[in-house]
Protein backbone atom coordinates (compact mmCIF):
# COMPACT_ATOMS: atom_id res chain seq x y z
CA UNK A 1 0.00 0.00 0.00
CA UNK A 2 1.18 3.55 -0.74
CA UNK A 3 1.53 5.82 2.29
CA UNK A 4 2.00 9.54 1.62
CA UNK A 5 2.73 12.26 4.13
CA UNK A 6 0.05 14.90 3.61
CA UNK A 7 2.63 17.69 3.98
CA UNK A 8 3.81 16.84 0.46
CA UNK A 9 0.58 18.26 -0.98
CA UNK A 10 1.30 21.64 0.57
CA UNK A 11 3.91 22.10 -2.17
CA UNK A 12 1.81 20.62 -5.00
CA UNK A 13 1.02 22.99 -7.90
CA UNK A 14 -2.79 22.86 -8.06
CA UNK A 15 -3.03 25.83 -10.42
CA UNK A 16 -1.34 23.87 -13.19
CA UNK A 17 -3.83 21.00 -12.84
CA UNK A 18 -6.78 23.43 -12.88
CA UNK A 19 -5.49 24.81 -16.20
CA UNK A 20 -4.98 21.35 -17.72
CA UNK A 21 -8.44 19.93 -16.89
CA UNK A 22 -10.60 22.26 -19.09
CA UNK A 23 -8.29 21.67 -22.07
CA UNK A 24 -8.54 17.90 -21.73
CA UNK A 25 -12.31 17.87 -21.16
CA UNK A 26 -13.00 20.14 -24.15
CA UNK A 27 -10.73 18.00 -26.33
CA UNK A 28 -12.68 14.85 -25.48
CA UNK A 29 -15.99 16.64 -26.15
CA UNK A 30 -14.89 17.61 -29.66
CA UNK A 31 -13.44 14.20 -30.50
CA UNK A 32 -16.61 12.46 -29.22
CA UNK A 33 -18.78 14.76 -31.32
CA UNK A 34 -16.95 13.78 -34.50
CA UNK A 35 -16.15 10.11 -33.72
CA UNK A 36 -17.30 8.18 -30.61
CA UNK A 37 -14.85 5.41 -31.53
CA UNK A 38 -11.89 7.81 -31.39
CA UNK A 39 -13.30 9.33 -28.20
CA UNK A 40 -13.23 5.88 -26.57
CA UNK A 41 -9.59 5.48 -27.59
CA UNK A 42 -8.88 8.97 -26.27
CA UNK A 43 -10.23 7.94 -22.86
CA UNK A 44 -7.71 5.10 -22.86
CA UNK A 45 -4.95 7.59 -23.69
CA UNK A 46 -6.17 9.84 -20.86
CA UNK A 47 -5.99 6.89 -18.48
CA UNK A 48 -2.45 6.07 -19.59
CA UNK A 49 -1.49 9.73 -19.24
CA UNK A 50 -2.89 9.98 -15.70
CA UNK A 51 -1.12 6.75 -14.72
CA UNK A 52 2.15 8.11 -16.16
CA UNK A 53 1.67 11.37 -14.26
CA UNK A 54 1.12 9.56 -10.95
CA UNK A 55 4.02 7.17 -11.55
CA UNK A 56 6.54 9.95 -12.13
CA UNK A 57 5.03 12.09 -9.37
CA UNK A 58 5.72 9.31 -6.83
CA UNK A 59 9.12 8.33 -8.25
CA UNK A 60 12.09 9.42 -6.05
CA UNK A 61 13.62 11.38 -8.93
CA UNK A 62 16.29 13.18 -6.91
CA UNK A 63 17.63 9.84 -5.71
CA UNK A 64 17.76 8.60 -9.30
CA UNK A 65 19.52 11.54 -10.94
CA UNK A 66 22.47 9.32 -11.80
CA UNK A 67 20.18 7.45 -14.21
CA UNK A 68 19.47 10.53 -16.35
CA UNK A 69 22.62 10.21 -18.55
CA UNK A 70 21.73 6.54 -19.05
CA UNK A 71 18.22 7.57 -20.14
CA UNK A 72 19.63 10.21 -22.52
CA UNK A 73 22.18 7.96 -24.20
CA UNK A 74 19.68 5.08 -24.26
CA UNK A 75 17.30 7.38 -26.15
CA UNK A 76 20.11 8.23 -28.57
CA UNK A 77 20.56 4.48 -29.21
CA UNK A 78 16.81 4.15 -29.87
CA UNK A 79 16.98 7.03 -32.37
CA UNK A 80 19.89 5.33 -34.13
CA UNK A 81 17.90 2.06 -34.15
CA UNK A 82 15.15 3.81 -36.11
CA UNK A 83 17.55 4.11 -39.06
CA UNK A 84 18.27 0.36 -38.92
CA UNK A 85 14.98 -1.23 -37.85
CA UNK A 86 12.42 1.56 -38.05
CA UNK A 87 8.96 1.28 -39.57
CA UNK A 88 8.25 3.63 -42.45
CA UNK A 89 4.88 5.41 -42.62
CA UNK A 90 3.88 8.21 -44.99
CA UNK A 91 7.47 8.66 -46.18
CA UNK A 92 8.93 9.01 -42.67
CA UNK A 93 10.84 6.39 -40.67
CA UNK A 94 10.12 7.36 -37.05
CA UNK A 95 8.76 4.27 -35.27
CA UNK A 96 10.10 1.06 -33.75
CA UNK A 97 7.97 -2.07 -33.34
CA UNK A 98 8.41 -3.94 -30.07
CA UNK A 99 9.13 -7.64 -30.72
CA UNK A 100 6.20 -10.05 -30.15
CA UNK A 101 3.92 -7.22 -28.93
CA UNK A 102 3.09 -5.65 -32.33
CA UNK A 103 3.19 -2.28 -30.58
CA UNK A 104 5.11 0.69 -31.95
CA UNK A 105 6.97 3.40 -30.06
CA UNK A 106 8.28 6.74 -31.30
CA UNK A 107 11.79 7.28 -29.87
CA UNK A 108 11.67 11.01 -30.60
CA UNK A 109 8.94 11.37 -27.93
CA UNK A 110 11.05 9.46 -25.39
CA UNK A 111 13.97 11.73 -26.31
CA UNK A 112 11.92 14.85 -25.45
CA UNK A 113 11.70 13.65 -21.85
CA UNK A 114 15.30 12.45 -21.73
CA UNK A 115 16.52 15.66 -23.38
CA UNK A 116 14.83 17.97 -20.87
CA UNK A 117 15.99 15.86 -17.93
CA UNK A 118 19.56 15.80 -19.31
CA UNK A 119 19.56 19.60 -19.54
CA UNK A 120 18.30 19.81 -15.96
CA UNK A 121 20.95 17.31 -14.83
CA UNK A 122 23.82 19.16 -16.55
CA UNK A 123 22.71 22.59 -15.34
CA UNK A 124 22.21 21.27 -11.80
CA UNK A 125 25.68 19.67 -11.87
CA UNK A 126 27.34 22.78 -13.27
CA UNK A 127 25.36 25.99 -12.58
CA UNK A 128 26.10 29.15 -14.59
CA UNK A 129 28.20 32.03 -13.33
CA UNK A 130 25.86 34.31 -11.36
CA UNK A 131 27.06 37.45 -13.13
CA UNK A 132 27.98 36.41 -16.68
CA UNK A 133 26.15 33.12 -17.18
CA UNK A 134 27.63 30.32 -19.24
CA UNK A 135 30.74 31.07 -21.28
CA UNK A 136 31.74 29.76 -24.70
CA UNK A 137 33.27 26.49 -23.45
CA UNK A 138 30.17 25.51 -21.48
CA UNK A 139 27.94 26.65 -24.34
CA UNK A 140 29.74 24.28 -26.73
CA UNK A 141 29.35 21.41 -24.25
CA UNK A 142 25.60 22.01 -23.98
CA UNK A 143 25.35 22.38 -27.75
CA UNK A 144 26.68 18.85 -28.26
CA UNK A 145 23.84 17.47 -26.14
CA UNK A 146 21.35 19.64 -28.05
CA UNK A 147 22.56 18.88 -31.58
CA UNK A 148 22.83 15.08 -31.26
CA UNK A 149 19.04 14.53 -30.94
CA UNK A 150 18.33 17.39 -33.37
CA UNK A 151 20.33 15.78 -36.16
CA UNK A 152 19.00 12.26 -35.50
CA UNK A 153 15.34 13.35 -35.41
CA UNK A 154 15.69 15.71 -38.39
CA UNK A 155 17.11 12.82 -40.42
CA UNK A 156 14.04 10.58 -39.92
CA UNK A 157 12.78 13.08 -41.28
CA UNK A 158 10.87 14.99 -38.58
CA UNK A 159 12.18 18.52 -38.87
CA UNK A 160 9.30 20.00 -36.86
CA UNK A 161 10.04 17.95 -33.71
CA UNK A 162 13.79 18.42 -34.20
CA UNK A 163 13.45 22.21 -34.36
CA UNK A 164 11.27 22.18 -31.24
CA UNK A 165 14.07 20.47 -29.30
CA UNK A 166 16.62 22.88 -30.73
CA UNK A 167 14.61 25.94 -29.68
CA UNK A 168 13.82 24.46 -26.25
CA UNK A 169 17.48 23.64 -25.63
CA UNK A 170 18.81 27.06 -26.50
CA UNK A 171 15.77 28.76 -24.99
CA UNK A 172 16.54 27.14 -21.63
CA UNK A 173 20.17 28.27 -21.85
CA UNK A 174 18.96 31.80 -22.59
CA UNK A 175 16.62 31.77 -19.57
CA UNK A 176 19.15 30.17 -17.20
CA UNK A 177 21.85 32.61 -18.32
CA UNK A 178 24.45 32.71 -21.11
CA UNK A 179 26.94 35.37 -22.18
CA UNK A 180 25.18 37.92 -24.45
CA UNK A 181 28.04 37.95 -26.97
CA UNK A 182 27.33 34.29 -27.78
CA UNK A 183 23.73 35.06 -28.75
CA UNK A 184 24.80 37.96 -30.96
CA UNK A 185 27.24 35.65 -32.74
CA UNK A 186 24.51 33.02 -33.28
CA UNK A 187 22.05 35.54 -34.76
CA UNK A 188 24.66 36.83 -37.21
CA UNK A 189 25.74 33.29 -38.16
CA UNK A 190 22.16 32.11 -38.82
CA UNK A 191 21.44 35.19 -40.94
CA UNK A 192 24.53 34.56 -43.08
CA UNK A 193 23.89 30.81 -43.38
CA UNK A 194 20.14 31.07 -44.13
CA UNK A 195 20.49 30.48 -47.93
CA UNK A 196 22.62 27.38 -47.33
CA UNK A 197 20.15 26.06 -44.74
CA UNK A 198 17.29 26.46 -47.24
CA UNK A 199 19.29 24.77 -49.99
CA UNK A 200 19.80 21.76 -47.71
CA UNK A 201 16.07 21.20 -47.10
CA UNK A 202 14.28 18.23 -48.64
CA UNK A 203 11.87 18.89 -51.56
CA UNK A 204 8.70 18.37 -49.46
CA UNK A 205 10.05 20.80 -46.82
CA UNK A 206 10.70 23.44 -49.48
CA UNK A 207 7.16 22.85 -50.80
CA UNK A 208 5.70 23.54 -47.36
CA UNK A 209 7.57 26.84 -47.26
CA UNK A 210 6.52 27.76 -50.81
CA UNK A 211 2.89 26.84 -50.01
CA UNK A 212 3.11 29.08 -46.96
CA UNK A 213 4.52 31.99 -48.99
CA UNK A 214 2.15 31.45 -51.93
CA UNK A 215 -0.68 33.90 -52.53
CA UNK A 216 -3.24 31.09 -52.30
CA UNK A 217 -2.97 28.76 -49.26
CA UNK A 218 -2.86 24.97 -49.57
CA UNK A 219 -6.13 23.00 -49.53
CA UNK A 220 -5.73 22.04 -45.86
CA UNK A 221 -5.12 25.62 -44.73
CA UNK A 222 -7.86 27.00 -46.99
CA UNK A 223 -10.46 24.67 -45.45
CA UNK A 224 -9.15 25.51 -41.98
CA UNK A 225 -9.56 29.26 -42.60
CA UNK A 226 -13.10 28.70 -43.91
CA UNK A 227 -13.96 26.72 -40.75
CA UNK A 228 -12.56 29.46 -38.53
CA UNK A 229 -14.43 32.17 -40.45
CA UNK A 230 -17.72 30.27 -40.29
CA UNK A 231 -17.47 30.14 -36.48
CA UNK A 232 -18.06 33.88 -36.18
CA UNK A 233 -18.03 35.38 -32.70
CA UNK A 234 -19.91 32.68 -30.81
CA UNK A 235 -19.59 29.55 -32.97
CA UNK A 236 -21.96 27.25 -34.81
CA UNK A 237 -24.23 24.54 -33.33
CA UNK A 238 -23.26 20.96 -34.15
CA UNK A 239 -25.67 20.57 -37.07
CA UNK A 240 -24.39 23.79 -38.69
CA UNK A 241 -20.66 23.05 -38.36
CA UNK A 242 -20.53 21.83 -41.95
CA UNK A 243 -16.78 22.26 -42.54
CA UNK A 244 -16.05 19.64 -39.91
CA UNK A 245 -19.06 17.34 -40.04
CA UNK A 246 -19.14 17.15 -43.85
CA UNK A 247 -15.41 16.27 -43.83
CA UNK A 248 -14.22 19.37 -45.70
CA UNK A 249 -11.74 20.10 -42.90
CA UNK A 250 -9.00 17.43 -42.96
CA UNK A 251 -7.41 15.97 -39.82
CA UNK A 252 -10.08 17.79 -37.80
CA UNK A 253 -9.37 16.15 -34.43
CA UNK A 254 -5.57 16.26 -34.54
CA UNK A 255 -3.51 18.81 -36.50
CA UNK A 256 -6.47 21.11 -37.28
CA UNK A 257 -8.51 20.68 -34.11
CA UNK A 258 -8.12 24.40 -33.36
CA UNK A 259 -10.10 25.22 -36.51
CA UNK A 260 -12.76 22.66 -35.47
CA UNK A 261 -12.93 24.29 -32.04
CA UNK A 262 -13.37 27.80 -33.49
CA UNK A 263 -16.11 26.60 -35.85
CA UNK A 264 -18.01 25.27 -32.82
CA UNK A 265 -17.22 27.93 -30.22
CA UNK A 266 -16.29 30.99 -32.27
CA UNK A 267 -13.88 33.84 -31.70
CA UNK A 268 -14.63 34.17 -27.99
CA UNK A 269 -14.06 30.46 -27.48
CA UNK A 270 -10.69 30.81 -29.22
CA UNK A 271 -9.78 33.73 -26.97
CA UNK A 272 -10.65 31.65 -23.91
CA UNK A 273 -8.63 28.64 -25.10
CA UNK A 274 -5.58 30.73 -25.97
CA UNK A 275 -6.00 32.51 -22.63
CA UNK A 276 -5.74 29.18 -20.79
CA UNK A 277 -2.56 28.30 -22.66
CA UNK A 278 -1.22 31.78 -22.01
CA UNK A 279 -1.93 31.47 -18.28
CA UNK A 280 -0.21 28.08 -18.22
CA UNK A 281 2.92 29.46 -19.88
CA UNK A 282 2.90 32.56 -17.64
CA UNK A 283 2.44 30.41 -14.53
CA UNK A 284 5.37 28.15 -15.46
CA UNK A 285 7.60 31.16 -16.15
CA UNK A 286 6.64 32.60 -12.76
CA UNK A 287 7.70 29.28 -11.23
CA UNK A 288 11.06 29.73 -12.99
CA UNK A 289 11.47 33.08 -11.22
CA UNK A 290 10.14 31.79 -7.90
CA UNK A 291 12.47 28.77 -7.94
CA UNK A 292 15.51 30.75 -9.12
CA UNK A 293 18.62 28.82 -8.12
CA UNK A 294 16.83 25.47 -7.83
CA UNK A 295 18.11 24.39 -11.23
CA UNK A 296 16.20 21.11 -11.54
CA UNK A 297 12.81 22.79 -11.09
CA UNK A 298 13.87 25.91 -12.99
CA UNK A 299 15.01 23.95 -16.05
CA UNK A 300 11.97 21.65 -16.21
CA UNK A 301 9.54 24.58 -15.71
CA UNK A 302 11.28 26.65 -18.42
CA UNK A 303 11.33 23.65 -20.79
CA UNK A 304 7.63 22.99 -20.27
CA UNK A 305 6.77 26.65 -20.83
CA UNK A 306 8.80 26.72 -24.05
CA UNK A 307 7.33 23.41 -25.28
CA UNK A 308 3.77 24.60 -24.73
CA UNK A 309 4.50 28.01 -26.27
CA UNK A 310 6.16 26.54 -29.39
CA UNK A 311 3.64 23.75 -29.97
CA UNK A 312 0.65 26.03 -29.38
CA UNK A 313 2.05 28.92 -31.38
CA UNK A 314 3.04 26.85 -34.40
CA UNK A 315 -0.17 24.78 -34.43
CA UNK A 316 -2.47 27.80 -34.25
CA UNK A 317 -0.35 29.78 -36.73
CA UNK A 318 -0.45 26.97 -39.32
CA UNK A 319 -4.26 26.64 -39.05
CA UNK A 320 -4.66 30.30 -40.01
CA UNK A 321 -1.97 30.32 -42.70
CA UNK A 322 0.77 32.11 -40.77
CA UNK A 323 3.15 29.14 -40.54
CA UNK A 324 3.96 26.15 -42.76
CA UNK A 325 1.98 22.97 -42.04
CA UNK A 326 4.41 20.81 -40.03
CA UNK A 327 2.11 18.39 -38.23
CA UNK A 328 2.69 19.57 -34.65
CA UNK A 329 -0.27 18.81 -32.32
CA UNK A 330 -1.97 21.30 -30.03
CA UNK A 331 -0.71 20.30 -26.56
CA UNK A 332 -3.17 18.16 -24.53
CA UNK A 333 -5.89 19.06 -27.08
CA UNK A 334 -5.19 17.23 -30.33
CA UNK A 335 -6.34 13.62 -30.57
CA UNK A 336 -3.64 11.02 -29.94
CA UNK A 337 -1.77 9.34 -27.14
CA UNK A 338 1.93 9.87 -27.73
CA UNK A 339 2.08 13.64 -27.30
CA UNK A 340 -0.47 13.62 -24.46
CA UNK A 341 1.43 10.99 -22.46
CA UNK A 342 4.75 12.80 -23.06
CA UNK A 343 3.33 16.03 -21.62
CA UNK A 344 1.76 14.20 -18.66
CA UNK A 345 5.11 12.56 -17.86
CA UNK A 346 6.78 15.98 -17.90
CA UNK A 347 4.03 17.47 -15.72
CA UNK A 348 4.45 14.56 -13.31
CA UNK A 349 8.22 15.16 -13.16
CA UNK A 350 7.67 18.88 -12.56
CA UNK A 351 5.14 18.27 -9.76
CA UNK A 352 7.52 15.71 -8.23
CA UNK A 353 10.48 18.09 -8.18
CA UNK A 354 8.26 20.83 -6.78
CA UNK A 355 6.44 18.80 -4.11
CA UNK A 356 9.46 16.80 -2.95
CA UNK A 357 11.97 19.63 -3.05
CA UNK A 358 12.64 19.15 0.66
CA UNK A 359 14.60 15.91 0.83
CA UNK A 360 13.12 14.83 4.14
CA UNK A 361 9.73 14.42 2.49
CA UNK A 362 11.00 11.51 0.43
CA UNK A 363 10.84 9.42 3.59
CA UNK A 364 7.12 10.16 3.69
CA UNK A 365 6.33 7.96 0.67
CA UNK A 366 6.48 4.20 1.24
CA UNK A 367 5.30 1.22 -0.75
CA UNK A 368 4.30 -1.99 1.03
CA UNK A 369 1.99 -3.53 3.60
CA UNK A 370 0.68 -1.55 6.53
C-alpha positions as CSV (number, residue, x, y, z in Angstrom):
1,X,0.0,0.0,0.0
2,X,1.2,3.6,-0.7
3,X,1.5,5.8,2.3
4,X,2.0,9.5,1.6
5,X,2.7,12.3,4.1
6,X,0.0,14.9,3.6
7,X,2.6,17.7,4.0
8,X,3.8,16.8,0.5
9,X,0.6,18.3,-1.0
10,X,1.3,21.6,0.6
11,X,3.9,22.1,-2.2
12,X,1.8,20.6,-5.0
13,X,1.0,23.0,-7.9
14,X,-2.8,22.9,-8.1
15,X,-3.0,25.8,-10.4
16,X,-1.3,23.9,-13.2
17,X,-3.8,21.0,-12.8
18,X,-6.8,23.4,-12.9
19,X,-5.5,24.8,-16.2
20,X,-5.0,21.3,-17.7
21,X,-8.4,19.9,-16.9
22,X,-10.6,22.3,-19.1
23,X,-8.3,21.7,-22.1
24,X,-8.5,17.9,-21.7
25,X,-12.3,17.9,-21.2
26,X,-13.0,20.1,-24.1
27,X,-10.7,18.0,-26.3
28,X,-12.7,14.8,-25.5
29,X,-16.0,16.6,-26.1
30,X,-14.9,17.6,-29.7
31,X,-13.4,14.2,-30.5
32,X,-16.6,12.5,-29.2
33,X,-18.8,14.8,-31.3
34,X,-17.0,13.8,-34.5
35,X,-16.2,10.1,-33.7
36,X,-17.3,8.2,-30.6
37,X,-14.8,5.4,-31.5
38,X,-11.9,7.8,-31.4
39,X,-13.3,9.3,-28.2
40,X,-13.2,5.9,-26.6
41,X,-9.6,5.5,-27.6
42,X,-8.9,9.0,-26.3
43,X,-10.2,7.9,-22.9
44,X,-7.7,5.1,-22.9
45,X,-5.0,7.6,-23.7
46,X,-6.2,9.8,-20.9
47,X,-6.0,6.9,-18.5
48,X,-2.5,6.1,-19.6
49,X,-1.5,9.7,-19.2
50,X,-2.9,10.0,-15.7
51,X,-1.1,6.8,-14.7
52,X,2.2,8.1,-16.2
53,X,1.7,11.4,-14.3
54,X,1.1,9.6,-10.9
55,X,4.0,7.2,-11.5
56,X,6.5,10.0,-12.1
57,X,5.0,12.1,-9.4
58,X,5.7,9.3,-6.8
59,X,9.1,8.3,-8.2
60,X,12.1,9.4,-6.1
61,X,13.6,11.4,-8.9
62,X,16.3,13.2,-6.9
63,X,17.6,9.8,-5.7
64,X,17.8,8.6,-9.3
65,X,19.5,11.5,-10.9
66,X,22.5,9.3,-11.8
67,X,20.2,7.4,-14.2
68,X,19.5,10.5,-16.3
69,X,22.6,10.2,-18.6
70,X,21.7,6.5,-19.0
71,X,18.2,7.6,-20.1
72,X,19.6,10.2,-22.5
73,X,22.2,8.0,-24.2
74,X,19.7,5.1,-24.3
75,X,17.3,7.4,-26.2
76,X,20.1,8.2,-28.6
77,X,20.6,4.5,-29.2
78,X,16.8,4.1,-29.9
79,X,17.0,7.0,-32.4
80,X,19.9,5.3,-34.1
81,X,17.9,2.1,-34.1
82,X,15.2,3.8,-36.1
83,X,17.6,4.1,-39.1
84,X,18.3,0.4,-38.9
85,X,15.0,-1.2,-37.9
86,X,12.4,1.6,-38.0
87,X,9.0,1.3,-39.6
88,X,8.2,3.6,-42.5
89,X,4.9,5.4,-42.6
90,X,3.9,8.2,-45.0
91,X,7.5,8.7,-46.2
92,X,8.9,9.0,-42.7
93,X,10.8,6.4,-40.7
94,X,10.1,7.4,-37.0
95,X,8.8,4.3,-35.3
96,X,10.1,1.1,-33.8
97,X,8.0,-2.1,-33.3
98,X,8.4,-3.9,-30.1
99,X,9.1,-7.6,-30.7
100,X,6.2,-10.1,-30.2
101,X,3.9,-7.2,-28.9
102,X,3.1,-5.6,-32.3
103,X,3.2,-2.3,-30.6
104,X,5.1,0.7,-32.0
105,X,7.0,3.4,-30.1
106,X,8.3,6.7,-31.3
107,X,11.8,7.3,-29.9
108,X,11.7,11.0,-30.6
109,X,8.9,11.4,-27.9
110,X,11.1,9.5,-25.4
111,X,14.0,11.7,-26.3
112,X,11.9,14.8,-25.5
113,X,11.7,13.7,-21.8
114,X,15.3,12.4,-21.7
115,X,16.5,15.7,-23.4
116,X,14.8,18.0,-20.9
117,X,16.0,15.9,-17.9
118,X,19.6,15.8,-19.3
119,X,19.6,19.6,-19.5
120,X,18.3,19.8,-16.0
121,X,20.9,17.3,-14.8
122,X,23.8,19.2,-16.5
123,X,22.7,22.6,-15.3
124,X,22.2,21.3,-11.8
125,X,25.7,19.7,-11.9
126,X,27.3,22.8,-13.3
127,X,25.4,26.0,-12.6
128,X,26.1,29.2,-14.6
129,X,28.2,32.0,-13.3
130,X,25.9,34.3,-11.4
131,X,27.1,37.5,-13.1
132,X,28.0,36.4,-16.7
133,X,26.1,33.1,-17.2
134,X,27.6,30.3,-19.2
135,X,30.7,31.1,-21.3
136,X,31.7,29.8,-24.7
137,X,33.3,26.5,-23.5
138,X,30.2,25.5,-21.5
139,X,27.9,26.6,-24.3
140,X,29.7,24.3,-26.7
141,X,29.4,21.4,-24.3
142,X,25.6,22.0,-24.0
143,X,25.3,22.4,-27.8
144,X,26.7,18.9,-28.3
145,X,23.8,17.5,-26.1
146,X,21.4,19.6,-28.0
147,X,22.6,18.9,-31.6
148,X,22.8,15.1,-31.3
149,X,19.0,14.5,-30.9
150,X,18.3,17.4,-33.4
151,X,20.3,15.8,-36.2
152,X,19.0,12.3,-35.5
153,X,15.3,13.4,-35.4
154,X,15.7,15.7,-38.4
155,X,17.1,12.8,-40.4
156,X,14.0,10.6,-39.9
157,X,12.8,13.1,-41.3
158,X,10.9,15.0,-38.6
159,X,12.2,18.5,-38.9
160,X,9.3,20.0,-36.9
161,X,10.0,18.0,-33.7
162,X,13.8,18.4,-34.2
163,X,13.5,22.2,-34.4
164,X,11.3,22.2,-31.2
165,X,14.1,20.5,-29.3
166,X,16.6,22.9,-30.7
167,X,14.6,25.9,-29.7
168,X,13.8,24.5,-26.2
169,X,17.5,23.6,-25.6
170,X,18.8,27.1,-26.5
171,X,15.8,28.8,-25.0
172,X,16.5,27.1,-21.6
173,X,20.2,28.3,-21.8
174,X,19.0,31.8,-22.6
175,X,16.6,31.8,-19.6
176,X,19.2,30.2,-17.2
177,X,21.9,32.6,-18.3
178,X,24.5,32.7,-21.1
179,X,26.9,35.4,-22.2
180,X,25.2,37.9,-24.4
181,X,28.0,37.9,-27.0
182,X,27.3,34.3,-27.8
183,X,23.7,35.1,-28.8
184,X,24.8,38.0,-31.0
185,X,27.2,35.6,-32.7
186,X,24.5,33.0,-33.3
187,X,22.0,35.5,-34.8
188,X,24.7,36.8,-37.2
189,X,25.7,33.3,-38.2
190,X,22.2,32.1,-38.8
191,X,21.4,35.2,-40.9
192,X,24.5,34.6,-43.1
193,X,23.9,30.8,-43.4
194,X,20.1,31.1,-44.1
195,X,20.5,30.5,-47.9
196,X,22.6,27.4,-47.3
197,X,20.1,26.1,-44.7
198,X,17.3,26.5,-47.2
199,X,19.3,24.8,-50.0
200,X,19.8,21.8,-47.7
201,X,16.1,21.2,-47.1
202,X,14.3,18.2,-48.6
203,X,11.9,18.9,-51.6
204,X,8.7,18.4,-49.5
205,X,10.0,20.8,-46.8
206,X,10.7,23.4,-49.5
207,X,7.2,22.9,-50.8
208,X,5.7,23.5,-47.4
209,X,7.6,26.8,-47.3
210,X,6.5,27.8,-50.8
211,X,2.9,26.8,-50.0
212,X,3.1,29.1,-47.0
213,X,4.5,32.0,-49.0
214,X,2.1,31.5,-51.9
215,X,-0.7,33.9,-52.5
216,X,-3.2,31.1,-52.3
217,X,-3.0,28.8,-49.3
218,X,-2.9,25.0,-49.6
219,X,-6.1,23.0,-49.5
220,X,-5.7,22.0,-45.9
221,X,-5.1,25.6,-44.7
222,X,-7.9,27.0,-47.0
223,X,-10.5,24.7,-45.5
224,X,-9.1,25.5,-42.0
225,X,-9.6,29.3,-42.6
226,X,-13.1,28.7,-43.9
227,X,-14.0,26.7,-40.8
228,X,-12.6,29.5,-38.5
229,X,-14.4,32.2,-40.5
230,X,-17.7,30.3,-40.3
231,X,-17.5,30.1,-36.5
232,X,-18.1,33.9,-36.2
233,X,-18.0,35.4,-32.7
234,X,-19.9,32.7,-30.8
235,X,-19.6,29.6,-33.0
236,X,-22.0,27.2,-34.8
237,X,-24.2,24.5,-33.3
238,X,-23.3,21.0,-34.1
239,X,-25.7,20.6,-37.1
240,X,-24.4,23.8,-38.7
241,X,-20.7,23.0,-38.4
242,X,-20.5,21.8,-42.0
243,X,-16.8,22.3,-42.5
244,X,-16.0,19.6,-39.9
245,X,-19.1,17.3,-40.0
246,X,-19.1,17.1,-43.8
247,X,-15.4,16.3,-43.8
248,X,-14.2,19.4,-45.7
249,X,-11.7,20.1,-42.9
250,X,-9.0,17.4,-43.0
251,X,-7.4,16.0,-39.8
252,X,-10.1,17.8,-37.8
253,X,-9.4,16.1,-34.4
254,X,-5.6,16.3,-34.5
255,X,-3.5,18.8,-36.5
256,X,-6.5,21.1,-37.3
257,X,-8.5,20.7,-34.1
258,X,-8.1,24.4,-33.4
259,X,-10.1,25.2,-36.5
260,X,-12.8,22.7,-35.5
261,X,-12.9,24.3,-32.0
262,X,-13.4,27.8,-33.5
263,X,-16.1,26.6,-35.9
264,X,-18.0,25.3,-32.8
265,X,-17.2,27.9,-30.2
266,X,-16.3,31.0,-32.3
267,X,-13.9,33.8,-31.7
268,X,-14.6,34.2,-28.0
269,X,-14.1,30.5,-27.5
270,X,-10.7,30.8,-29.2
271,X,-9.8,33.7,-27.0
272,X,-10.7,31.6,-23.9
273,X,-8.6,28.6,-25.1
274,X,-5.6,30.7,-26.0
275,X,-6.0,32.5,-22.6
276,X,-5.7,29.2,-20.8
277,X,-2.6,28.3,-22.7
278,X,-1.2,31.8,-22.0
279,X,-1.9,31.5,-18.3
280,X,-0.2,28.1,-18.2
281,X,2.9,29.5,-19.9
282,X,2.9,32.6,-17.6
283,X,2.4,30.4,-14.5
284,X,5.4,28.1,-15.5
285,X,7.6,31.2,-16.2
286,X,6.6,32.6,-12.8
287,X,7.7,29.3,-11.2
288,X,11.1,29.7,-13.0
289,X,11.5,33.1,-11.2
290,X,10.1,31.8,-7.9
291,X,12.5,28.8,-7.9
292,X,15.5,30.7,-9.1
293,X,18.6,28.8,-8.1
294,X,16.8,25.5,-7.8
295,X,18.1,24.4,-11.2
296,X,16.2,21.1,-11.5
297,X,12.8,22.8,-11.1
298,X,13.9,25.9,-13.0
299,X,15.0,23.9,-16.1
300,X,12.0,21.6,-16.2
301,X,9.5,24.6,-15.7
302,X,11.3,26.6,-18.4
303,X,11.3,23.7,-20.8
304,X,7.6,23.0,-20.3
305,X,6.8,26.7,-20.8
306,X,8.8,26.7,-24.1
307,X,7.3,23.4,-25.3
308,X,3.8,24.6,-24.7
309,X,4.5,28.0,-26.3
310,X,6.2,26.5,-29.4
311,X,3.6,23.7,-30.0
312,X,0.7,26.0,-29.4
313,X,2.1,28.9,-31.4
314,X,3.0,26.8,-34.4
315,X,-0.2,24.8,-34.4
316,X,-2.5,27.8,-34.3
317,X,-0.4,29.8,-36.7
318,X,-0.5,27.0,-39.3
319,X,-4.3,26.6,-39.1
320,X,-4.7,30.3,-40.0
321,X,-2.0,30.3,-42.7
322,X,0.8,32.1,-40.8
323,X,3.1,29.1,-40.5
324,X,4.0,26.1,-42.8
325,X,2.0,23.0,-42.0
326,X,4.4,20.8,-40.0
327,X,2.1,18.4,-38.2
328,X,2.7,19.6,-34.7
329,X,-0.3,18.8,-32.3
330,X,-2.0,21.3,-30.0
331,X,-0.7,20.3,-26.6
332,X,-3.2,18.2,-24.5
333,X,-5.9,19.1,-27.1
334,X,-5.2,17.2,-30.3
335,X,-6.3,13.6,-30.6
336,X,-3.6,11.0,-29.9
337,X,-1.8,9.3,-27.1
338,X,1.9,9.9,-27.7
339,X,2.1,13.6,-27.3
340,X,-0.5,13.6,-24.5
341,X,1.4,11.0,-22.5
342,X,4.7,12.8,-23.1
343,X,3.3,16.0,-21.6
344,X,1.8,14.2,-18.7
345,X,5.1,12.6,-17.9
346,X,6.8,16.0,-17.9
347,X,4.0,17.5,-15.7
348,X,4.5,14.6,-13.3
349,X,8.2,15.2,-13.2
350,X,7.7,18.9,-12.6
351,X,5.1,18.3,-9.8
352,X,7.5,15.7,-8.2
353,X,10.5,18.1,-8.2
354,X,8.3,20.8,-6.8
355,X,6.4,18.8,-4.1
356,X,9.5,16.8,-3.0
357,X,12.0,19.6,-3.1
358,X,12.6,19.2,0.7
359,X,14.6,15.9,0.8
360,X,13.1,14.8,4.1
361,X,9.7,14.4,2.5
362,X,11.0,11.5,0.4
363,X,10.8,9.4,3.6
364,X,7.1,10.2,3.7
365,X,6.3,8.0,0.7
366,X,6.5,4.2,1.2
367,X,5.3,1.2,-0.8
368,X,4.3,-2.0,1.0
369,X,2.0,-3.5,3.6
370,X,0.7,-1.6,6.5
